[in-house]
């Protein structure tokens, strides 16, 4: 999941909320520190806060602000200690809970711990809408979509009749939840509401993904092109000597790293893989443990056939954030070619995290089943498909793929059931992958080459098929063919929208 904007720039006004009664001299130093933080003079602010604490060590807010400053110093233990000290001194103050939750969420990606503090913040100060927003984001990252929607709706209710810079973010995450639940019309409405309120590139990225799901790839290209208009402007902000960026706070680095990830994802989706990799590498140079960047780079590597690098990035991302479900889906797709017996368990983990409400659970199950078939494990394949059929709508794609994998549809019936170009692409890919599992490489190549003329390169089935074709015919020739096909296809999409 992506992070919201840097809380360093968005939440400074909180310092003035529900302030304590301080001793005069200590309070003067505290207020001086607040002013220094606003001017980005962090070292001076820390000095002032330490002096304030020395004069009166009972001031809760002094520790809250000191913890806030220490985030810049990247000293995790001291930062957390300050917030916990603030909580101990004033158990009725919501602010240290909010800051500590934000720290756990943005810096450490520890969403369970973060959510716990946000909920305590809500109990203490139930009218602060951002606590609901962040509770929703944490719940979303923990794959608790129903809880996430509850918090988002509550926050929206609080600000519905107010001017708030966060309203667009609420609609963004509400749209994301709707999208992941297959409620595409509601998702589109929420995302377009968000688009009107904020200029965050993630909104356009998500609208592009929705367009892809709906089969309108030209529209997707148009949304991603909007993102890329800001590319050079962002790059110009970098310190060219370090390639890290002229930034002050680590939270700013996270924000800037995530912006680069969005740019990389957009370049990936318009077929410029070199620029996509460049932006993703830059993102990871800024924040090396950015799981968002690692997952997106792994997806790019998967598409380009660099499977070992893809799996390596996915393993790192899973270690940082075990609840990130997309990692399991992508890794199952990569392992089919390298180690197919691992694909089924990865698919099961995805479904366990996301539940059957997420349409991608069926895709994950099909990929896991293909891995089991290739590994010669018919029992596991049948079990996976049977379970998916229980949770699928009959006569709605990809139900025909499930029937084909269970042996109830032959190739002709499957092809007749595929009505849209994207469905036809999925069918050809799956037929080819079954041929690979049965050792019929010539037949597989025939279907895979069909994909290089009419296939959908946005599909994971396409990526898996091309990785199998690389094994059959050699990497160089397939890499060239994929690049040529994607370039031609994406240019046609762009021309459609001109």
N, C-alpha and C positions, 0 to 999 in steps of 0.2 A: 504494500500500500504506500501511496505518496503521503508526504507530510504537508500540513498547511504552511502558510507563510511564517517567516521567522518571528518567534514570539518576542524577540528583542525589540523589534520595530512596532509590533502590534499591541503589546500589553503594558507599555510603560505607564499608561494612565492609571493602572491598577494601584500603583504605589500610594495614591491619594485616597483610596477607598477604605472606609472603616478604620481610620488611624487610631492608635492608642494614645492615651495621655502620657506623654513622656516628661522626664525631668528636663528643665529648661536647657541646660548646657549640653546634655547628651542629645536632646532633641535638635538643637542648633546644628550639631555635627551631623546628625542623621539627615536633616533637610539639606545640608550642604552636600552630602554624599549623593542624595537623590538628584540634585542639580548637576553634579559632576557626571553621574551615569548618563543623564540626558545628553551631555556633551561628549560622550564616549571617552571620558577621562577616567578609565577604570582603576588604574593604579592609585590615583589621588583619592578616588571614591573609597577604595579598600582601606587606605590609610585613615580617612575620616571615620569610616565605620568602626575600625578597630579602636580608635580613640573614644568613640561614643560608647562602645561596649565596655571599655576599661573604666569609664566613668559610671556607667550604669549597666551591669551585665544582665539585668532583668528585662531588657527591651526586646520583645519578640521580633518586631519588624526590622531591627538592626541586623539580626541574624538572617532574616529572609532576604534582605537586600545584599548582605555579604555573600550568601550562597549564590544569589543571582550574578554577582560580580565574578565569583570564582569559576563560574561556567566558562568564562573566557580563558581562565588559566588551565582548563582541562584537567583539574585535579578532582576526580570523581568522588573519592572518599571525603575530602574536606567539604565539597559542595553539599553532599548528602547530609553530612554531620551538621552543617549550618541549618539546613531546613528542618532536620529532626529536632535540633535544639530549639528552634523557633516554635515548633509544634508543642514541645514539652513546656515551654514558658507560657504559651497562651493557647490552650486547647479549643478556644472558641473562635480563633482567627482562621478564616478560610484560606488566606493568601499563601502561607507556606505549603499547605496541601496542594494548592493549585500549581505553584512553582515546581514542587517536587514531582508532581504528576507529569508536568510538561517536560521536565528534565528526563524522567524515565522514558517518556514516549519519544521525544525527539532525539535525544542523545544516545540512549542505550537500547531503544526498541524493546523495552521490557513492558509489554502492554498490560499484563496482569497487575503489576505493581502500580503502573500509571493509573489504571482504571480505579483501583482501590482508593487512591488519593483524590481523584476527581470526584468520586462519589461522596467522600468525606467533605470535600469542598462544597458540594451541592447541599449536603445536610446542614452545613454551617451558614451558607449564603445561597439560598435556593433561587434567587432572582438573577444570578450571574449567568447569562446565556452561554458564554464560551465554555464553561464547565460541562454543559450538556453537549456542545459540539465535540469537545475532546473526548468525552465519555463515549460518544457515538463512534468516533474514529478508532478508539482503542477496541471497542466491541467489534467493529468491522474487521480489524486486524486479527482479532481472536476468533473470527468466523462466527460471531454471534449476531447474525444479521437482524433478527427480530428485536434484540435488545438495542442494537444500534439505531434502528428505525424509531424505537420508542424515545430514545434520548434526542434524536434529531428533531422529531415532531414536537417534543416538549420545548426545545430551544427555539424553534420557529414560532411556536405559540407565544413565547415570551417577547419576541422582537417583531411580531407581525405588523404592529402599528407604529413601529419606531424606525428612525433612520439608523441603520447599523451597517458597518462595513462587513459584517460577518454573514449577512443574509445570503449573499451569493455562495459562500462556502457551505452553508446549511443545505441549499438547494443542490450544490454539487454532490455532496455525500448522499443526500437522499436519492439523487439520480443514479449514483453508483450502486446503491443497494437495490434499487428497482431493476437496473440492468442485470445485476448478478442473479436476480430472481426471475429473469425472463419476462418482466413486465416492461416491454420495450416502449410502448406508447407513453406510459407514465415517465419512464426514464428520459425520453426525448423532451418531454414537456419541462421536467425539472432542470435538465441540463441547459435548455435554452433560456430558462429563467435565470439560471446562474450566469450564463454567457452575457446577458444584458446588464448584470450587476458588477461582475468582476472580469478583468482581462487575463485571468490565469490561464496559461497555455494548457494546463491539465484538462480544462473543460473542453477545449477543441480536440485534444487527444482522445478523450472519452467519446465525444460526438463522432469522431472518425471511426472509432471501434464499433460504435452502434451502427454506423452506416455500413461498415463491412458485414456485420451480422445480418443486416437487412438486404445485403447484396448490392448496395449502391456504392461501388468502389470509387467511382468518379467523385462522389460527394465526400468520401473519406479522404481522398487526395486533396480536395479543396480545403478541408479543415486542417490537415497537416501542413499544407502550404501556408496557412495563416500563422501557424506556430513558427515556421522557419523565417518569417519576415523579421523576427526579433533576434535571429541567430547572431549576425555580425555585431549588433549593438551589445549583446551580452559578452561576446568574445573581446570586444574592445575594452571592456572593464577590467580585463586581466592584466596583471603585472607580467609583461612579456619576458622578464628575466627569470621568473620562477615558474610561470605557467600555473600558478596556484590562485592568484587573484589578490587584488588589494583589498583585503577584508580584515575586519577587526575581531569579530566574534566567531567562535566555532559554530554557533547557531546560524550565523550568516553563511558560513562555509557549507553547512548542510543545505540551506536554502539554495545556494548557488549550485552546489553539486546536483541537487534534484532538478533544477532548471535545465542543466546540461543533459540529464537523463531524459527529460521530456524531448529536448532537441534531438538526442540520439534516436529515441523511439520514433520521432516523426521522420527523420531521414531514413530509418529502416523501413518505414511504411510507405515511403515514396520510392524505395528501391536504390537509394544511394548508400551502399553498405560501407564504403570507405569513410564518408563523413559521419555516418552513424557510429562506427567504431571509434573514430577520433573523438567525438563528443563524449562517448561513454568512458573512454580511457581518461579523458580530462576530468570527468566527474569523480572517478575513482582515485585520481591523483589528489584531488581536493579532500575527499573523505574516503579512505581506503576500505572502511567497513560499512559502506552504504549498501544495504541489502537490495534496495530498489535498483541501484545501478548494476549490481552483480547479476540480478535476475534478468534485467533487460539485455545485458551483454551476453548472458548465457543463451537467451532467445536468438540473438543475432548470430552467435556462433553455431547454434543448431541449424539455422537457415543456411549458413555458409558451409556446413559440413565439417566444422571443427568440433567434433563431438567430445573429445577428451577435455578440451578447454571449456566447453559448455558444462560438462558434468562437474568440472573443478569449480567453476563459479557458482553453480547451483549448490554444491556441498558447502561452500563458504557462506552463501546466503542462508541456507537452512540452519547452519550453526548459529548465525546471528539472530535469526528470527524463525524458529521452528514452525510457527503457525502460518507462515506465508504459503498458502495453498498452491499458488501458481508454480512454485518450485517443483512440486511433486508431479504436476502435469507435464512440465517441460522435461523433467528428468526421465519420466517414463517414455517420452517420445525419443529421447536421445539413446536410452538404454536398449530400445528395440534392435538397433543395428549393432551395438557393441556387446550387450549382455541381456538378451531378451527375457531371460527367466526372472529378472528383477522388475520388469515393467508391471506385472500384475499387482504386486504389493504396493508399488508407488501409486498406481491408479486407485487402489483401495484406500490408501491414506488420503488422497485427494477427496474422495467421496465422503470419507469420515469427517474431514475438516469442513467440507462445504455443504453436505447433505444433498439430497436429490432435487431440492428446489433450484439449485444452480444448473442451468442447461449444460455447462461444461462437464458436469459429472458423467453424463452419457458419453461425451467425447473421451473423457479419461478412461471410462470402462471399455470402450471400443479399442482404444490404444492398448490397454492392459490385456485384453483378450487376444489382440494380434500378437503381442509379445508371448503370451502363453502358447498360442498355436505354433509360433516359430520355434519355441523351446520344446515343442512336443508334448505339452501338458494340456491335453484335451479336456481333462476334468475341470481344471481351473478356468479354462476358457468358457466352457459351458456354464459353469457356476456364475461367472461374471455377467455373461449375456442374459442368463435367466433373471438375474437380479435387476439388470437394467430394464428388461422388458416389463417387469412388474411396475416400474415407476415411469414408464414412457406412455405417451399418448399414441394410440393406434392411428395408423395412416398419416402421421405427422413426422416429417423428417427430423431425426435420422432413424426412425423406427424401421424403415426398410433395410437399413444397414444391419441392424440387429437381427432381423429375420434372415438375412443372407448369411451372417456369421453363424447362425444356429442351423443353417442348412435347409431352411424352409422356403427361401427364394433362390432361384438360379440366377446366373448373370443377366440373362435377358429380362427377367422380371425386375431385377434390381435397376437395370438401366431404364426400363420403362417407368419405374417409380420415381426416378430422378427427373424433376421437371425444370428446375432452374439451372443456370450454368454452374453455380457453386455446388449444387447437389450432384450434378453430373461429374464434376471434378472429384468430389469425395468418393463417388462410386468407383470411378476409374482407379483412384489411388488404392482403395481397399481391395479391389479385385487383384490389382498388381501385387499388393503385399501378401495376399493369400497365395498367389502364384510363387512368390519368393519362398514362403514357408514350405511349399510343396516341392521345392527344388526346380521349378519350371522358370528358369531365368529368361529364356527367350520370350515367353508369354508375358512375364513381368515387364520386361523392357518395352514391349509393345504398348502396354497400358501407360507406362511411365513417360514414354515419348509422346503419347496423346496429351499428357499433362503439359508438356513443353510447347504445345500448340494452343490448348484451350483451357488449361488448368487454372486454379485459384491459388496463387502463391501466398495468400494470407492464411491458408489453412495448414494446420499441423500435419494433416494427412499428406499434403503436398511436400512438406519438409521431410517427413519420414521417407516418402517415396523417392525423393531425390537423393537422400543419403544411401538408400539401398541401390539406386542406380549408379552412384559413385563406386560402390563396391563391385558392381557388375562390369562397368565399362571404363573405370578409371576416373580419378578425381578431376584432372585437368579438363578433359572434354566436357564433363558434366557441369563443372563450374562455369565454363564459358557459355554453354547452352542455357543454363539458368540465368546468368547475368544478361545475356542477349534477349531472352524471352521477357524477363521482368522489365528491362529497360524499354522495350517496345510496348509492352502492355501498359506501363505506367504513363508513358508519353501519350498513349491513346486516351487514357483516363483524363489526363490534364487537358488535352485538346477538347474533350467532351464538355469540360466546364468553362472553356474560354468564351 
